[in-house]
Structures are given as structure tokens and as C-alpha cells.
Amino acid sequence: MITFKHALYNVFRNKRRTLITLLSIISASCAIIVFGGFITFTFDALREGTIRTQLGHFQVARSGYFDKGAGLELSQILKTPDAVEEKIRALQHVQSVTQRLSGSGLVSTGNITLTGVLIGVSPEKEDDFSFAETMVDGSQLEAGVPGECVLGEVLAKGLKAKVGDTLTILSTTFEGVINATECSLTGVVRTGSKTFDAVYVKMHLGDLKSLLDTDGIEKILVLLDDTANVPVVAPLLQKLIGGFSSGTPMEIRNWEQLAEFYTRVVNLYTSIFRFSSIVLAVVVLLSITNTMSMCVFERFREIGTLRAIGETRTGIMRLFLSEGLVIGVLGGIVGIIAGIIAAKIINLAGGIDIAPPPGMSSGYTAFITPSYIYFVWSFAVSVLASVGASFYPSYKASRLDIVKALQHV
């Protein structure tokens, strides 16, 4: 306790130097918290956008479907999905359940023909699964009104199609027979991905079933009331699916197993954050090393006096390490406060406008979501870097010759 009192006193003997050192620690801690909050917001937004636009929290399909390559085969069709959907809907935490069917075909306005990916949906359930879709023109599909379709923005521009135009869609059934249907373009949407917008065709599930000549579906999407409930619902859903598997073998996948793009983004941002933390830790390390080295140089006679009256080398090291610890703790605490204030200022100012990433059609506004994980991380970096930087100067101080230290001017 006495050592820490002395350390606290010594830290503020040279207020200007201590203030400069603290500012470097506070800046590093603040940067870690703000960048960590930006990453947290980005991960949350990307996760929910992925879940509520493409995947759902769970997908149910016939066994082997998720291991297949491109293309849907007749053997992978779920023939009687309504009973399964009804049982799933009754599970706890399930917010919405919908059926999906997909295919590929040619989309034509009469003069221009392009390739499209056909997605069959149930419009009355689609609001929960269209989180990231932005209406550019027109409106979404209307429940109970077959013969409508919605195109991705890039595909609509390529076809020079406008809301109200009649499109012809040509595809092949599962038996290989060529089939065609017409639909009225009711809307143009932007999904965020230019690649997907260039092929996206959304139509009524019943219309796509007729086009592909099937009464089954491809998969069932399950949306929960909260992503945090995925571990709770997973065993219940697995047990339920097992009860149906005697007639039609089925399997489930959760969103994490299907969201490859999300996983790659998380890995990339996490690596950048770790590298940035290392760089900031090195900055703090060098700053503390410089400060503690100057302290040792200026206090040669003091160190010699302490050693002369019986202070051990370990005691000298403990004193200087304690000073480094005090600086690290003070810097870490104030850094956390500064990080929270900086995050609030950025959020109140309207966030940070992020340009569209490569391959995406639109950017977004990012906000800072402070997380206790990054509070702990920034505090740990501050304290460990400060103590680590104090080790060598404290070791050199403890090894000073007593006589030479007392004679130092």
C-alpha cells in the first residue's frame, strides 16, 4: 500500500510529462473502443440483414440438399411442406415461417432477353424476409394477386423494363420440358448486391410452381423473434424434424452455417482490429518506456539513497512497476470514459457515412455501439502495455551502483 502511495506521488511529480503519457494511452483506449463499437454495429447490421433477407435463422430442406452443387433436382423437392410448416410455427420464439422455391430462366421484354434467378415467395409472409430490400420503383408483390413479379434494379435496367410492363419468363420443368409464363412487373428493388440485382426475379410461389411443374418446394425458412434464441430453438427444431424424417428425410442448417459472406467479413474485420490493437499497444509501450526511462535518469540520487538505507533491488523494481501500473490504470479508466463520450458524439452527429463496398450497390450509415468487451480489451491493453514498458527501466534502476548513483549530478 505504501509503495502505491509513493508511486501515485511520483507519477505526478512531473505533471507535464505524465499528462502527455496519459494522453497517448487515452487516445489509444478511445480508438479501440470507437473502432470496436463500429465493428459491433457493422456485424449486427450485416447479420440481421443477411438473416432477414436471404437466409432466415434456420432452413429446413430434404437431406443432402445443403451439400449439393448448383441446380435443384426433383429428388430434393419437399412434397408436403405445409404440415412441417404448421408444426414449426407452433415452436417457442418462432416469429415467421415461409416457403421458398427457386429456379433459373430467361426473362424477356420482347426485344431484350436476359438470364434471371427465379425466387418463388409467399407475399403475405414476405415483409419479415425483405429487410434489406429497398424499393426503387413500384411496390412489392401483393398477396392473392398472381401473375406479378419484382426485378432487381440492375436486371430491370438491362431489360429496359418499367413498372407495368409484361415480361415473359422461359424455363424448363424438372422433367426437362420447356415452359413459359407471363408476369406484370410491379416493382424494382435494390438488394445491396450488384451481382444479385443483375439476376434477381421475385414472383409468386404458385406461379413458379406452375412454371416448373411441381407441387413441392425447395426449402422452409424459419425466422425467430431474436437471434440470441437460435441455441434455444435449434434442439427443438431438430427433434421436430426428426419426427417427420420417417417419410421424407430432412435436415436443418442455422444461419451461421449458411452465411459464408458474413463469416468472411467477420474474420476480416476481426483481423484488422487485432492488428490495430497491436499497433496502438506498441505506441503506448514506447510512450511509457520513454517516460519511465526519463524518470529513472532524473532520480539516480533518489534511487541511490533508497538503496543506501536498505531498500532492496526488488523494492526498487516494485516502485517503478507500480508507477507504470498507476499510469496504465488511470489512462485506461479515462480512456474508457473518453471512448464512450466519443461514441455518443459520433452517434448524435448522425453516424459515419460509409461508401458502398466493392460489389455492393449502396453504402450505409454506421453508428458506434460501445461494448463491454472492448472496454475490457482497451483497459487490458493500457495496463499490460504500461506495466510491460516499465519493466526494463525498473530493472535498470534496481541494478544501479549505489555509490555512483549517489554521486550522480
C-alpha positions in Angstrom: 0.0 0.0 0.0 2.9 2.4 0.9 4.5 1.5 -2.4 1.4 2.5 -4.3 1.1 5.8 -2.4 4.7 6.6 -3.3 4.0 5.6 -6.9 1.0 7.8 -7.1 3.0 10.7 -5.7 5.9 10.1 -8.1 3.7 9.9 -11.2 2.5 13.5 -10.7 5.9 14.9 -9.8 6.4 15.9 -13.4 2.8 16.8 -14.4 3.5 17.8 -18.0 5.3 14.5 -18.9 2.7 12.4 -17.1 -0.1 14.3 -18.9 1.5 13.7 -22.3 1.9 10.0 -21.5 -1.7 9.7 -20.3 -2.9 11.4 -23.5 -1.3 8.7 -25.6 -2.9 6.0 -23.5 -6.3 7.7 -23.5 -6.1 8.2 -27.3 -5.3 4.5 -27.8 -8.0 3.3 -25.5 -10.6 5.7 -27.1 -9.6 4.5 -30.6 -10.0 0.8 -29.6 -13.5 1.5 -28.1 -14.7 3.5 -31.0 -13.3 1.1 -33.7 -14.7 -1.8 -31.7 -18.1 -0.1 -31.5 -18.0 0.4 -35.2 -17.2 -3.3 -35.8 -20.0 -4.3 -33.4 -22.6 -2.2 -35.3 -21.4 -3.5 -38.6 -21.5 -7.1 -37.5 -25.0 -6.7 -36.0 -26.4 -4.9 -39.1 -24.8 -7.3 -41.6 -26.0 -10.3 -39.5 -29.6 -9.2 -39.3 -29.7 -8.0 -42.9 -28.4 -11.4 -44.0 -30.9 -13.3 -41.9 -33.9 -11.2 -42.7 -33.3 -11.0 -46.5 -31.8 -14.3 -47.7 -31.4 -17.0 -45.0 -33.7 -16.8 -42.0 -32.4 -18.1 -38.7 -32.9 -21.7 -39.9 -33.6 -23.5 -43.2 -35.3 -26.9 -43.5 -34.8 -29.0 -46.6 -34.5 -32.6 -47.7 -31.4 -34.5 -46.7 -28.5 -33.8 -48.9 -29.8 -30.5 -50.2 -27.2 -28.4 -48.5 -24.4 -30.5 -49.8 -25.5 -30.3 -53.5 -23.9 -28.3 -56.1 -25.7 -25.7 -58.4 -29.1 -26.6 -59.6 -32.2 -28.1 -58.0 -33.2 -31.7 -58.7 -36.6 -33.3 -58.4 -35.3 -35.6 -55.7 -34.6 -32.6 -53.5 -38.1 -31.2 -53.6 -40.2 -31.2 -50.4 -43.6 -32.6 -51.5 -45.8 -31.8 -48.4 -44.3 -28.9 -46.6 -47.5 -27.5 -45.1 -47.6 -29.9 -42.2 -44.0 -29.3 -41.3 -44.5 -25.5 -41.5 -47.5 -25.7 -39.2 -45.5 -27.6 -36.6 -42.6 -25.3 -36.8 -44.8 -22.2 -36.5 -46.0 -23.6 -33.1 -42.5 -23.7 -31.6 -41.5 -21.1 -29.0 -39.7 -18.0 -30.2 -40.7 -18.6 -33.9 -41.8 -15.3 -35.4 -42.4 -16.3 -39.0 -42.1 -19.3 -41.4 -42.2 -19.2 -45.2 -41.6 -21.5 -48.1 -39.1 -20.9 -50.9 -38.7 -22.3 -54.4 -36.0 -21.2 -56.8 -35.1 -21.8 -60.4 -33.4 -20.1 -63.4 -34.7 -19.0 -66.7 -34.7 -16.3 -69.4 -36.6 -13.1 -68.8 -37.7 -11.2 -71.8 -39.5 -7.9 -72.6 -39.9 -9.0 -76.2 -36.9 -7.1 -77.5 -34.3 -7.9 -74.8 -33.7 -11.2 -73.1 -31.5 -11.8 -70.1 -30.8 -14.6 -67.6 -32.5 -14.5 -64.2 -32.6 -16.3 -60.9 -36.3 -17.0 -60.1 -37.3 -16.8 -56.5 -40.8 -18.0 -55.5 -42.2 -16.4 -52.4 -45.4 -16.0 -50.4 -46.1 -12.3 -50.4 -48.2 -12.3 -47.2 -45.2 -13.5 -45.3 -42.5 -11.6 -47.2 -42.3 -8.4 -45.1 -40.3 -10.2 -42.4 -37.8 -11.5 -45.1 -37.3 -8.3 -47.1 -35.3 -6.3 -44.5 -32.5 -5.2 -46.9 -34.6 -4.7 -50.0 -35.1 -1.0 -51.0 -37.9 -0.2 -53.3 -36.6 1.8 -56.2 -39.9 2.0 -58.1 -43.3 0.5 -57.8 -44.4 -1.9 -55.0 -43.8 -5.4 -53.7 -45.9 -8.4 -54.7 -49.5 -8.3 -53.5 -50.9 -11.3 -51.7 -53.6 -13.1 -53.6 -52.7 -11.4 -56.9 -50.8 -14.0 -59.0 -49.1 -13.0 -62.2 -46.9 -10.3 -60.7 -43.1 -10.1 -60.4 -40.4 -7.9 -59.0 -36.9 -7.4 -60.6 -33.5 -6.4 -59.2 -32.5 -2.9 -60.2 -29.6 -3.9 -62.5 -31.7 -6.5 -64.3 -34.6 -4.0 -64.8 -32.2 -1.5 -66.3 -30.7 -4.2 -68.6 -34.1 -5.2 -69.8 -35.2 -1.5 -70.0 -38.3 -2.6 -68.2 -40.6 -0.3 -66.4 -43.3 -0.9 -63.8 -46.4 -2.1 -65.6 -44.6 -3.9 -68.4 -45.4 -7.5 -69.2 -42.5 -9.9 -69.0 -42.1 -13.4 -70.4 -40.2 -15.9 -68.4 -38.9 -19.1 -70.0 -37.6 -22.0 -68.0 -37.6 -25.8 -68.0 -39.5 -28.1 -65.7 -37.8 -30.8 -63.6 -38.6 -33.3 -66.4 -36.7 -31.1 -68.9 -39.8 -29.7 -70.7 -39.6 -26.1 -71.8 -42.3 -23.9 -70.2 -43.1 -20.2 -70.1 -45.3 -17.8 -68.2 -46.0 -14.1 -68.2 -45.9 -11.7 -65.3 -46.6 -8.0 -64.8 -43.7 -6.0 -63.4 -45.0 -4.4 -60.2 -41.7 -3.2 -58.6 -37.9 -2.7 -58.9 -35.8 -3.3 -55.8 -32.2 -2.8 -54.7 -30.9 -5.7 -52.5 -27.5 -4.1 -51.9 -25.5 -6.6 -54.1 -25.0 -5.6 -57.7 -24.4 -9.1 -58.7 -27.6 -10.3 -57.2 -29.6 -7.3 -58.5 -28.4 -8.3 -62.0 -30.3 -11.6 -61.9 -33.0 -11.2 -59.2 -36.6 -12.1 -60.2 -39.1 -12.5 -57.4 -42.5 -13.9 -58.2 -45.4 -15.6 -56.5 -44.7 -19.1 -55.2 -47.7 -20.5 -57.0 -46.6 -19.0 -60.4 -43.1 -20.5 -60.1 -44.6 -23.9 -59.1 -46.7 -23.8 -62.3 -43.7 -22.8 -64.4 -41.5 -25.6 -63.0 -44.5 -28.0 -63.0 -44.2 -29.1 -59.4 -46.4 -29.0 -56.3 -43.4 -29.1 -53.9 -41.0 -26.5 -52.6 -37.2 -26.2 -52.2 -36.9 -25.3 -48.5 -38.6 -23.7 -45.5 -37.2 -20.6 -43.9 -37.7 -20.0 -40.2 -37.3 -16.6 -38.6 -37.1 -16.2 -34.8 -38.1 -13.2 -32.6 -34.4 -12.8 -31.6 -31.1 -14.1 -33.0 -30.0 -14.8 -29.4 -32.7 -17.6 -29.3 -31.0 -19.7 -32.0 -29.3 -22.1 -29.5 -32.7 -22.5 -27.7 -34.7 -23.3 -30.7 -32.1 -25.5 -32.5 -32.7 -28.7 -30.5 -36.5 -28.2 -30.6 -36.4 -27.9 -34.3 -34.1 -30.8 -34.7 -36.4 -33.0 -32.6 -39.4 -31.9 -34.6 -37.8 -32.6 -38.0 -36.7 -36.0 -36.7 -40.4 -36.9 -36.2 -41.1 -36.2 -39.9 -38.0 -37.9 -41.3 -39.5 -41.4 -41.5 -41.4 -40.4 -44.7 -39.2 -37.6 -46.0 -35.6 -37.4 -44.6 -34.9 -33.7 -43.8 -32.1 -31.7 -42.3 -31.7 -28.2 -40.9 -29.0 -25.6 -41.1 -28.7 -22.5 -39.0 -27.8 -19.1 -40.4 -24.1 -19.3 -39.3 -23.6 -22.4 -41.3 -25.0 -20.8 -44.5 -23.7 -17.2 -44.2 -20.3 -17.6 -45.8 -20.0 -13.9 -46.8 -20.9 -12.8 -43.2 -18.2 -15.1 -41.8 -15.6 -13.8 -44.2 -16.4 -10.2 -43.2 -16.2 -11.0 -39.5 -12.8 -12.7 -40.0 -11.5 -9.7 -42.0 -12.7 -7.1 -39.5 -11.5 -9.1 -36.5 -8.0 -9.4 -38.0 -7.9 -5.6 -38.7 -9.0 -4.9 -35.2 -6.3 -7.2 -33.7 -3.6 -5.6 -35.8 -4.8 -2.1 -34.9 -4.7 -3.0 -31.2 -1.2 -4.3 -31.5 -0.1 -1.0 -33.2 -1.8 1.0 -30.5 -0.2 -1.1 -27.8 3.2 -0.5 -29.3 2.6 3.2 -29.3 1.6 3.1 -25.6 4.6 0.8 -24.9 7.1 3.3 -26.5 5.5 6.2 -24.7 5.6 4.6 -21.3 9.2 3.3 -21.9 10.3 6.8 -22.7 8.6 8.3 -19.6 9.9 5.7 -17.2 13.4 5.9 -18.6 13.4 9.7 -18.0 12.1 9.1 -14.5 15.0 6.7 -13.7 17.6 9.1 -15.2 16.3 12.0 -13.2 16.1 10.0 -9.9 19.6 8.4 -9.8 20.4 10.0 -6.5 17.0 9.2 -5.0 17.4 5.5 -6.1 20.9 5.5 -4.6 19.6 6.9 -1.3 16.8 4.3 -1.1 19.3 1.5 -1.8 21.7 3.0 0.9 19.1 3.0 3.6 18.2 -0.6 2.9 15.7 -0.8 0.1 16.2 -4.0 -1.9 16.5 -4.2 -5.6 13.2 -5.9 -5.7 11.7 -3.0 -3.9 13.1 -0.5 -6.4 11.6 -2.6 -9.3 8.3 -2.8 -7.5 8.2 1.0 -7.1 8.8 1.7 -10.7 6.4 -1.1 -11.9 3.8 0.4 -9.6 4.2 3.8 -11.2 3.7 2.2 -14.6 0.6 0.4 -13.3 -0.8 3.6 -11.9 -0.3 5.4 -15.3 -1.9 2.4 -17.1 -4.9 2.2 -14.8 -5.5 6.0 -14.9 -5.1 6.1 -18.7 -7.3 3.0 -19.1 -10.2 4.4 -17.0 -10.1 7.9 -18.5 -9.7 6.2 -22.0 -13.0 4.3 -21.5 -14.8 7.4 -20.5 -13.4 9.3 -23.5 -14.4 6.4 -25.8 -18.0 6.4 -24.5 -18.2 10.2 -25.0 -16.7 10.0 -28.5 -19.2 7.3 -29.4 -22.1 9.4 -28.2 -20.8 12.4 -30.1 -20.5 10.4 -33.4 -24.0 9.0 -32.9 -25.6 12.3 -32.1 -23.8 13.8 -35.2 -25.7 11.3 -37.4 -23.1 8.5 -37.6 -20.5 7.9 -40.2 -21.4 7.6 -43.9 -19.8 4.5 -45.4 -19.2 4.3 -49.2 -20.6 1.2 -51.0 -18.1 -1.7 -50.6 -16.9 -3.4 -53.8 -19.7 -5.3 -55.5 -22.4 -3.5 -53.4 -24.9 -1.1 -54.9 -25.3 1.2 -51.9 -23.5 2.3 -48.8 -24.8 2.8 -45.3 -24.6 5.0 -42.2 -22.6 3.4 -39.4 -23.1 4.2 -35.8 -20.9 3.3 -32.8 -22.2 0.6 -30.5 -20.0 0.5 -27.4 -19.5 -3.0 -26.0 -18.1 -4.0 -22.6 -15.8 -6.5 -24.4 -13.9 -3.6 -25.9 -13.9 -1.7 -22.6 -12.1 -4.7 -21.1 -9.9 -5.0 -24.1 -8.8 -1.3 -24.1 -8.2 -1.4 -20.3 -6.2 -4.5 -20.6 -4.1 -3.1 -23.4 -3.4 0.1 -21.4 -2.5 -1.7 -18.2 -0.4 -4.5 -19.7 1.4 -2.2 -22.1 2.2 0.3 -19.3 3.4 -2.4 -16.9 5.4 -4.2 -19.6 7.0 -0.9 -20.7 8.0 -0.2 -17.1 9.8 -3.5 -16.7 13.1 -2.7 -18.4 13.6 0.8 -16.8 12.7 -0.6 -13.4 15.2 -3.4 -13.9 18.0 -0.9 -14.9 17.1 1.2 -11.8 17.4 -1.7 -9.5 20.8 -2.6 -10.8 22.4 0.9 -10.3 25.6 1.0 -8.3 24.8 2.8 -5.0 28.0 4.9 -4.9 27.7 6.1 -8.5 24.0 6.8 -8.1 24.7 9.0 -5.0 27.4 10.8 -6.9 25.3 11.5 -9.9 24.7 15.1 -10.7 
